[in-house]
Amino acid sequence: FNLTFYDGSTWTDVPIAGWGAEIRPDPTRPGTVWAATDYELLRTDGSYSFSRTIDDFPGSATWFTGLAVEADAIAWIGTWTQFTSTGSTLIRLDANTGSYQLFQHDLGWPFPGEHVRPKAVTPDGRLWMQYDSEYPSNDAGLLWYDGTNVGAFQAPPGGEPQWGGLPNSSIDDLEVRIIPNGYELWMSCVSRGIAVLKVTYGGCPTITLSPAALP
């Protein structure tokens, strides 16, 4: 139930509340990380800490979910409560000022689904998120948001294998790999292997699968 910071010779515990869920390096402050649990979002270098709990975002659901970070001390995180869409939000938090922007499902956010889980921010300014609705639902998959537009790659209805497309809406991890003229999103899809989405600048994103994801 904590973070542990290693300075080259000594381990130091950094308190954090709840089960550990995500940890990401801060892209513009070397040695600093963002970490998230169900109940707390923390930016720290082992001594300095900026923290927010779920109670700091009135109107949001019970638990934090997902985490994506970008330059200038900005983090994106979702909130949700199981078995209901009430209170589902997406939060954009600025650790420099403590200010935040709230996107609420209850007020008609621009995203498909009832819950979103931020995964990564890419060099073209897109925020990539997993989205879904309460079970049973066919409204689930991967989406991107650039501040104005939304695009989505829907997962297969009913959860059946979809080889050649997004194989599963449950994305355990998503990592960004920079390539010439674009980037790739490498996704660990629960029980279905690895999917790779390739984005080239000036073109349309297309999903392809790595050999490890083939049946």
CORGI-V570294 format. One record per residue. N is the residue number from 1. SS is DSSP state (@ for helix, = for strand, . for the rest). Layout:
BEGIN
{{N SS} {N SS}}
END
This chain:
BEGIN
{{1 .} {2 =} {3 =} {4 =} {5 =} {6 =} {7 .} {8 .} {9 .} {10 .} {11 =} {12 =} {13 =} {14 =} {15 =} {16 .} {17 .} {18 .} {19 .} {20 =} {21 =} {22 =} {23 =} {24 =} {25 =} {26 .} {27 .} {28 .} {29 .} {30 .} {31 .} {32 .} {33 =} {34 =} {35 =} {36 =} {37 =} {38 .} {39 .} {40 =} {41 =} {42 =} {43 =} {44 =} {45 .} {46 .} {47 .} {48 .} {49 =} {50 =} {51 =} {52 =} {53 =} {54 @} {55 @} {56 @} {57 .} {58 .} {59 .} {60 .} {61 .} {62 .} {63 =} {64 =} {65 =} {66 =} {67 =} {68 =} {69 =} {70 =} {71 .} {72 .} {73 .} {74 =} {75 =} {76 =} {77 =} {78 =} {79 =} {80 =} {81 =} {82 .} {83 .} {84 =} {85 =} {86 =} {87 =} {88 =} {89 =} {90 =} {91 =} {92 =} {93 =} {94 =} {95 .} {96 .} {97 .} {98 .} {99 .} {100 =} {101 =} {102 =} {103 =} {104 =} {105 @} {106 @} {107 @} {108 .} {109 .} {110 .} {111 .} {112 .} {113 .} {114 .} {115 =} {116 =} {117 =} {118 =} {119 =} {120 =} {121 =} {122 .} {123 .} {124 .} {125 .} {126 .} {127 =} {128 =} {129 =} {130 =} {131 =} {132 =} {133 .} {134 .} {135 .} {136 .} {137 .} {138 .} {139 .} {140 .} {141 =} {142 =} {143 =} {144 =} {145 =} {146 .} {147 .} {148 .} {149 .} {150 =} {151 =} {152 =} {153 =} {154 =} {155 .} {156 .} {157 @} {158 @} {159 @} {160 .} {161 .} {162 .} {163 .} {164 .} {165 .} {166 .} {167 .} {168 .} {169 .} {170 .} {171 =} {172 =} {173 =} {174 =} {175 =} {176 =} {177 =} {178 =} {179 =} {180 .} {181 .} {182 =} {183 =} {184 =} {185 =} {186 =} {187 =} {188 =} {189 =} {190 .} {191 .} {192 .} {193 =} {194 =} {195 =} {196 =} {197 =} {198 =} {199 =} {200 =} {201 .} {202 .} {203 .} {204 .} {205 .} {206 =} {207 =} {208 =} {209 =} {210 .} {211 @} {212 @} {213 @} {214 .} {215 .}}
END
